[in-house]
Amino acid sequence: MARVNCLGVLVVDALSGPLAHYPEPGSVTQVVTTSIRFAAGGGAANTGGALARLGVDVGVFSKVGNDVNGAFVQRELEDHGVDTHGIKVADGESTPFTFVGIHPNGERTFIHTPGANLTFNVADVDREALLTADYLLYQDCWVLPGFDGAPGAELLAAARQRGVVTLLDECWGLGPNRMIFETMLPCCDYVLPSIDDLHAIYPALSATDLATHLLAHGATTVVLKMGAEGCLVCRGTDRTHLPALPAPVVDTTGAGDCWNAGFIAALAHGAELLTAAAFGNACAAFCIGAVGGTAGVPDYQTVQQRLEAISGC
């Protein structure tokens, strides 16, 4: 079985909704929702947990505090079957936390406390364990200040030298940064960003021009995730748009992360590029039908059956 290692952020998510609007001091000081759910979140937890649900051997490398929230995140991942030996537990630091407001249309907004993620750096990682994999996903560019840019690029380059397939995704996090992103592109076999986030640093570029730009800066393959519009798959001079699968929208939290999981799982099963991207679209469709980053993701066979039913094959 192929091994996937995910380097990224771990968070305790408190998902609450439906949230029509936020409170306003001195005016509307309280807003009532009808539900709340606590779950392991953050890119590494979402993609790692979804990969485990899909039957892939996966490990997560991150940092949490030595507190009740850190124990909760680790227990949640272990219950899913994720290898948590790569998680650094830090005394005197807090585990990252996010309040996720789920809005009536399924969109979400965040109030985030970075905690231990601000100090997470290369010294916290067992380098040999991290690079012992078939696939290495750098999950959360712009949220990993101790890795983003040159340190992360060096890790990805070292992985490629060992024959590891390298993948890069981003998260709005501490703010999109063009220089950091472009520094890491030459070390990536696959770059899997959200087009909405990239428009913050490339506002004038269309989807096709944006992908061409990233390829010109060293990425081998680019797949732009475009939400309800599906994804744009780009390699060499080929540009292929794959539409999103129809699905009820309950909560879009983790949809991009679950797309990554489906894509990587399909690659690990020997799928070609476009088939893997379609599998990513299918996993994202399952994800948005349930509250939480991975709750809606089923096993690999179920995702495959949904794709086959839609294609009529």
C-alpha positions as CSV (number, residue, x, y, z in Angstrom):
1,M,0.0,0.0,0.0
2,A,1.2,3.5,-0.9
3,R,2.2,5.7,2.1
4,V,1.1,9.4,2.2
5,N,2.6,11.9,4.7
6,C,0.8,15.2,5.3
7,L,2.7,18.2,6.6
8,G,0.3,20.9,7.8
9,V,-1.8,22.4,10.6
10,L,-4.0,20.6,13.2
11,V,-6.9,22.5,14.7
12,V,-9.8,21.9,17.0
13,D,-12.8,23.1,15.0
14,A,-16.0,24.2,16.7
15,L,-18.6,24.2,13.8
16,S,-21.8,26.1,14.6
17,G,-24.7,27.1,12.5
18,P,-26.7,28.2,10.7
19,L,-25.1,31.6,11.4
20,A,-26.9,34.4,9.6
21,H,-24.5,37.1,10.9
22,Y,-22.0,37.8,13.7
23,P,-22.7,39.7,16.9
24,E,-22.1,43.5,17.0
25,P,-20.9,45.1,20.2
26,G,-23.4,47.5,21.7
27,S,-26.1,46.5,19.2
28,V,-26.6,42.8,18.6
29,T,-24.5,41.2,21.3
30,Q,-25.7,37.7,20.9
31,V,-26.5,35.5,17.9
32,V,-28.2,32.1,18.4
33,T,-27.4,29.0,16.3
34,T,-29.1,25.6,16.5
35,S,-26.1,23.3,16.4
36,I,-22.5,22.9,17.4
37,R,-20.0,20.1,16.6
38,F,-16.4,19.7,17.7
39,A,-14.0,18.0,15.3
40,A,-10.3,17.7,14.4
41,G,-9.7,20.3,11.7
42,G,-7.0,22.1,9.8
43,G,-5.7,20.9,6.4
44,A,-3.5,18.1,7.7
45,A,-6.4,16.6,9.8
46,N,-8.9,17.0,7.0
47,T,-6.8,15.5,4.2
48,G,-5.2,12.9,6.5
49,G,-8.6,11.9,7.9
50,A,-10.2,11.7,4.5
51,L,-7.3,9.6,3.2
52,A,-7.7,7.2,6.0
53,R,-11.4,6.9,5.3
54,L,-10.5,6.1,1.7
55,G,-8.2,3.2,3.0
56,V,-4.9,4.9,2.4
57,D,-1.9,4.5,4.7
58,V,-1.4,8.1,6.0
59,G,0.7,9.9,8.6
60,V,0.3,13.5,9.8
61,F,3.2,15.8,10.8
62,S,2.2,18.8,12.8
63,K,2.3,20.4,16.3
64,V,-0.2,20.7,19.1
65,G,-0.1,21.9,22.7
66,N,0.1,19.6,25.6
67,D,-3.5,20.3,26.5
68,V,-7.0,18.8,26.3
69,N,-7.5,20.1,22.8
70,G,-4.3,18.5,21.6
71,A,-5.3,15.2,23.1
72,F,-8.7,15.5,21.4
73,V,-7.2,16.1,18.0
74,Q,-4.8,13.1,18.3
75,R,-7.6,10.8,19.5
76,E,-9.8,11.8,16.6
77,L,-7.1,11.1,14.1
78,E,-6.2,7.8,15.6
79,D,-9.8,6.8,15.6
80,H,-9.9,7.3,11.9
81,G,-6.7,5.2,11.5
82,V,-4.2,8.1,10.9
83,D,-0.6,7.6,12.1
84,T,0.0,10.4,14.6
85,H,3.6,9.6,15.5
86,G,4.7,12.7,13.5
87,I,2.8,15.1,15.8
88,K,4.9,17.2,18.1
89,V,3.3,17.8,21.5
90,A,4.6,21.1,23.1
91,D,4.4,22.0,26.8
92,G,3.3,25.5,27.5
93,E,1.7,26.1,24.1
94,S,-2.0,25.9,23.1
95,T,-3.4,23.8,20.4
96,P,-4.7,25.8,17.4
97,F,-8.5,26.5,17.6
98,T,-11.0,27.7,15.1
99,F,-14.6,28.8,15.5
100,V,-16.3,27.9,12.2
101,G,-19.5,29.8,11.4
102,I,-21.6,27.8,8.9
103,H,-23.8,30.2,7.0
104,P,-27.3,29.3,5.6
105,N,-25.9,28.8,2.1
106,G,-23.2,26.3,3.3
107,E,-20.4,28.8,3.1
108,R,-18.3,29.3,6.3
109,T,-16.2,31.9,8.0
110,F,-13.5,31.5,10.6
111,I,-12.2,33.0,13.9
112,H,-8.8,31.4,14.4
113,T,-6.3,31.1,17.2
114,P,-3.0,29.8,15.7
115,G,-1.4,28.6,18.9
116,A,1.4,26.1,18.6
117,N,1.4,26.4,14.8
118,L,3.2,29.8,15.0
119,T,6.3,28.0,16.5
120,F,6.1,24.8,14.4
121,N,9.4,24.5,12.5
122,V,11.8,22.0,11.0
123,A,13.3,21.1,14.4
124,D,9.9,19.7,15.4
125,V,9.9,17.1,12.6
126,D,11.5,13.7,12.3
127,R,12.9,14.4,8.8
128,E,13.6,10.8,8.0
129,A,10.1,9.7,9.0
130,L,8.6,12.6,7.0
131,L,10.5,11.7,3.8
132,T,9.8,8.0,4.1
133,A,6.7,8.0,1.9
134,D,5.4,7.5,-1.6
135,Y,3.6,10.9,-1.5
136,L,4.4,14.0,0.5
137,L,1.7,16.6,0.7
138,Y,2.7,20.1,2.0
139,Q,-0.9,20.9,2.9
140,D,-1.0,24.4,4.3
141,C,1.2,27.0,2.6
142,W,0.8,30.4,4.2
143,V,-0.2,28.8,7.5
144,L,3.2,27.3,8.3
145,P,5.5,30.3,9.1
146,G,8.4,28.0,10.3
147,F,8.3,26.1,6.9
148,D,6.9,28.4,4.2
149,G,9.3,29.5,1.6
150,A,12.9,28.2,1.5
151,P,12.6,25.6,4.4
152,G,9.5,24.0,2.8
153,A,11.1,24.1,-0.6
154,E,14.2,22.3,0.7
155,L,12.1,19.6,2.2
156,L,10.1,19.1,-1.0
157,A,13.3,19.0,-3.1
158,A,14.8,16.4,-0.8
159,A,11.7,14.3,-1.1
160,R,11.8,14.5,-4.9
161,Q,15.4,13.4,-4.9
162,R,14.3,10.2,-3.0
163,G,11.6,9.6,-5.7
164,V,8.7,10.8,-3.5
165,V,5.8,12.4,-5.3
166,T,5.4,16.0,-3.9
167,L,2.2,18.0,-3.7
168,L,1.5,21.5,-2.6
169,D,-1.7,23.2,-1.4
170,E,-2.3,26.5,0.3
171,C,-4.7,28.0,2.9
172,W,-5.5,31.7,3.3
173,G,-4.1,31.4,6.8
174,L,-1.8,34.3,7.6
175,G,-2.4,35.9,4.2
176,P,-1.5,34.9,0.6
177,N,2.2,35.6,-0.2
178,R,3.3,35.5,-3.8
179,M,7.0,35.2,-3.2
180,I,6.6,32.3,-0.7
181,F,4.4,30.4,-3.1
182,E,6.6,30.9,-6.2
183,T,9.7,29.8,-4.2
184,M,8.1,26.4,-3.6
185,L,6.7,25.7,-7.1
186,P,9.8,24.2,-8.7
187,C,9.9,21.5,-6.0
188,C,6.3,20.3,-6.7
189,D,5.0,17.5,-8.9
190,Y,1.4,18.7,-8.3
191,V,0.2,22.1,-7.2
192,L,-3.5,22.0,-6.0
193,P,-4.6,25.6,-5.0
194,S,-7.9,27.3,-4.7
195,I,-8.4,29.8,-7.5
196,D,-10.3,32.1,-5.1
197,D,-7.2,32.4,-2.8
198,L,-4.8,32.8,-5.7
199,H,-6.8,35.7,-7.1
200,A,-5.6,37.6,-4.0
201,I,-2.0,37.6,-5.4
202,Y,-2.8,37.2,-9.1
203,P,-5.9,39.4,-9.4
204,A,-5.7,40.0,-13.2
205,L,-5.2,36.4,-14.4
206,S,-7.9,34.2,-15.7
207,A,-7.9,30.5,-14.6
208,T,-6.0,29.4,-17.7
209,D,-3.5,32.2,-17.5
210,L,-3.0,31.6,-13.8
211,A,-2.2,27.9,-14.4
212,T,0.1,28.8,-17.2
213,H,1.9,31.2,-14.9
214,L,2.4,28.6,-12.2
215,L,3.7,26.1,-14.7
216,A,6.1,28.6,-16.0
217,H,7.4,29.1,-12.5
218,G,8.3,25.4,-12.1
219,A,5.2,23.4,-11.2
220,T,5.0,20.2,-13.1
221,T,1.2,19.8,-12.9
222,V,-1.4,22.4,-11.7
223,V,-5.0,21.6,-10.7
224,L,-7.0,24.7,-9.9
225,K,-9.9,24.0,-7.5
226,M,-12.8,26.2,-8.5
227,G,-15.5,25.2,-6.0
228,A,-18.9,24.8,-7.7
229,E,-17.2,25.1,-11.1
230,G,-15.1,22.0,-10.5
231,C,-11.4,22.1,-11.4
232,L,-9.0,23.0,-14.2
233,V,-6.3,20.4,-14.8
234,C,-3.2,21.7,-16.5
235,R,0.0,20.0,-17.6
236,G,2.3,21.1,-20.4
237,T,0.0,22.7,-23.0
238,D,-3.1,20.6,-22.0
239,R,-5.9,22.4,-20.2
240,T,-9.0,20.4,-19.2
241,H,-12.0,21.6,-17.2
242,L,-13.8,19.0,-15.1
243,P,-17.2,20.1,-13.8
244,A,-18.1,19.6,-10.1
245,L,-20.5,16.7,-9.2
246,P,-24.0,17.7,-8.2
247,A,-24.4,17.6,-4.4
248,P,-26.5,19.2,-1.7
249,V,-24.5,21.9,0.1
250,V,-24.6,21.6,3.9
251,D,-21.1,22.7,4.9
252,T,-18.2,23.5,2.6
253,T,-15.6,23.2,5.4
254,G,-12.7,20.9,4.2
255,A,-14.0,20.5,0.7
256,G,-10.7,21.4,-0.8
257,D,-8.8,19.2,1.6
258,C,-11.1,16.3,0.8
259,W,-10.5,17.0,-2.9
260,N,-6.8,16.5,-2.2
261,A,-7.5,13.3,-0.5
262,G,-9.5,11.9,-3.3
263,F,-6.9,13.0,-5.9
264,I,-4.0,11.4,-4.0
265,A,-5.9,8.2,-3.2
266,A,-6.7,7.8,-6.9
267,L,-3.1,8.4,-7.9
268,A,-2.1,5.8,-5.3
269,H,-4.5,3.3,-6.9
270,G,-2.7,3.9,-10.3
271,A,-5.2,6.3,-11.8
272,E,-4.3,8.7,-14.6
273,L,-4.3,12.5,-14.0
274,L,-7.8,13.3,-15.2
275,T,-9.3,10.3,-13.5
276,A,-7.7,11.3,-10.3
277,A,-9.0,14.8,-10.6
278,A,-12.5,13.5,-11.2
279,F,-12.1,11.4,-8.1
280,G,-11.1,14.5,-6.2
281,N,-14.3,16.2,-7.4
282,A,-16.3,13.3,-6.2
283,C,-14.8,13.4,-2.7
284,A,-15.4,17.1,-2.4
285,A,-19.1,16.4,-3.3
286,F,-19.4,13.9,-0.5
287,C,-17.6,16.3,1.9
288,I,-20.0,19.2,1.4
289,G,-23.1,17.1,2.1
290,A,-22.2,16.8,5.9
291,V,-21.1,19.1,8.7
292,G,-17.3,18.9,9.3
293,G,-14.1,18.6,7.3
294,T,-14.3,14.8,6.7
295,A,-17.6,13.5,8.1
296,G,-19.2,13.0,4.7
297,V,-16.3,11.1,3.0
298,P,-17.0,7.4,2.6
299,D,-14.7,4.5,1.5
300,Y,-12.9,4.3,-1.8
301,Q,-15.3,1.9,-3.4
302,T,-18.3,4.1,-2.6
303,V,-16.7,7.2,-4.2
304,Q,-15.8,5.1,-7.3
305,Q,-19.4,3.8,-7.6
306,R,-20.7,7.4,-7.5
307,L,-18.4,8.4,-10.3
308,E,-19.4,5.3,-12.4
309,A,-23.1,6.0,-11.9
310,I,-22.7,9.6,-13.1
311,S,-20.5,8.7,-16.1
312,G,-22.8,5.8,-17.0
313,C,-19.9,3.4,-17.2
